[in-house]
Every structure is written in C-alpha cells, then in structure tokens.
C-alpha cells in the first residue's frame, strides 16, 4: 500500500512543483524570453567587451545592459510620454483646423501624385462640397474617443517600458553567468539531438534570432536616425520625440508613414508648403526606403524569412505578450520556422556546428 502511494505521490509532487514554478514565473515569462533573445543576438558583443575589460563579466554585463537601456528603453519611454502628454493637443489642433470656415484644399503634393492624386482631390471636393461644418461636427464627436484611444496606446507603450527594464535586469544575469547557461543549453540540446545535431540546432536558433533582431531593431534605428535628420532640416518641433515614435512604429508595416506624413501635414497646416513638400518627398524616398533596402539585407541572416512570418510575429506577439511581443514574436516564429525547415530539409540545411561554439 505504501509503495503504491509513493508511486502516485512522486509524480504528483513533481507536477505541483512545476505548476507552482510556472505560476510564479508566468508574469515575467515574456520578459525572460526577450532577455534570452537579446543575449543570443548580442553575445559576440558581450564577449568582445569582456575581453577588453580583462575578463570581468559583471562589468561587461553592466555596461552592455546600460547601453541597451539607452538604446531600447529610452526611445520607448519618450514615445509613451509624448503620446500621453501631447495627443490631446494634437487632436484639438486637428479639430480646430477642420472647424475653420471656408474650403479646405488638399496640399499640392497630394494632388500631384500620379494616377491617384486627382482621384483623391475629386473625392475630397465632393466630401467638402457642403462646407466644413459637417466635417467639423463629425470631428467634434470623435475628439473624446480619439483622446481615449491615444491614452490607451500611451499606457500600453509605458507598460512596455517596464517589460523592457525587467528583461534587461534579467539579461544582466544571463550575461554575467552566460558561460554556465550556455553550457547547460548546449548540454541539453546535445542530449536531445545528439552531439553534432544539438550544436547545429543551437547555431540555427542563434542565426534566426540574430537575423530577426538585427533586421527589426536595426531597421528601426536606421529609420529613426534618417527621420530625425529630416525633421531637423524641415524645422518640425519635437524632432527627437517624433524620431522615437518612428523607431516604435517601424516595427509595424507602413507605420513610419503616420509620423512623417503627419509632420508634412502639420507643416502644410502652418503655411509651410515648401517644407511640407520636402517632408513628403524625403519621407517617401529616404525614410520609407530604409524599410525596403536595409531590412531585407539584415533579415537575410534569418534565412530569408518570409515577411508574412514577420508580420504575424509582430501582431501575434503583441497580442500574446503586450508591447514587448513586437520584438519577441518575430524572433520566436523565426526560430520555429528555421528549426522546422532544418528538420524537413535534413541536416545538410543547418549551419555548421562550430557556429554555435564560437558565438
């Protein structure tokens, strides 16, 4: 009887322990996985920095984490603060513009767009044929919902700042104790898939993570940098905050258009037609072109990952993990896709095993 009780008690105790650990870690699960993604993608930089600091892992980890705070958390925090503080002013300004008497003419650069420009102009003229009072009345009804919407978006991004800070806190320990964690990971993969295949799977995982992280975050930094230059040249106020918003929205397809297009509209509303045209042309030819040229080059390191997987990862990750899922979702899907492809295509499709050992 006693042996039978022990036979059931042991797996039940293990199950309760696993369940308890999961419930404790579950609120931080997204942050922990994001920390792992960051460490995987930046491990070569950590190793280089540690060598320059005489092997002091704690100092190299601290410097790298502080750098990531400035590179990731600061732009996100600025974006959240600007949305919460200034969204009401922007909505009121737009409503005031629509409430002005007289016909509202579209900017010349919109009317001049080949093929669709005249169609947009005709549609707008028909919409405003009765004057701006009807539009102003509709805008008045939408003011409060718009303010509430932007407030929710700002709070969500603010919560994302907290998630990023938690992830960077966890990343410090991953960096500091990275050799031990890396050894356990390699040992686990070798036990599951064998010595050669285990190392190759780790190399495949690291390559996929690097490609997605470099592609998404690298493109975001590039677009934010060129957008900042354009905003400064055009004299748009709050250029640094707008660049931070560009960094965030670059993770979403066609997201930066909302920023530089809004800047062009603001310049036009304030009588700066020439600068509005410059901002629109600069946005189309420079800011948006980064997404078309830089991202494919960086994403090629992820095995020419399909843009569909990236888009699904961005939106699905945001739904599953909140703001931090914008970064985490594509990385997880990239790993799953590359491991599945390696399994289907056979061992020859995987990178050499020494890629994992040297990273």
PELINHU-V88599 format. One line per field, one symbol per residue. ss: DSSP state (a for helix, b for strand, c for the rest). A space follows every 50 residues. Layout:
BEGIN
ss: ???
END
This chain:
BEGIN
ss: caaaaaaaaaaaaaaaaaaaaaaaaaaaaaaaaaaaaaaaaaaaaaaaaa aaccccaaaaaaaaaaaaaaaaaaaaaaaaaaaaaaaaaaaaaaaaaacc cccccccaaaaccccaaaaaaaaaaaacccccaaaaaaaaaaaaaaaaaa aaaaaaaaaaaaaaaaaaaaaaaaaacaaaaaaaaaaaaaaaacaaaaaa aaaaaaaaaaaaaaaaaaaaaaaaaaaaaaaaaaccccaaaaaaaaaaac ccccaaaaaaaaaaaaaaacccaaaaaaaaaaaaaaaaaaaaaaaaaaaa aaccccaaaaaaaaaaaaaaaaaaaaaaaaaaaaaaaaaaaaaaacaaac cccaaaaac
END
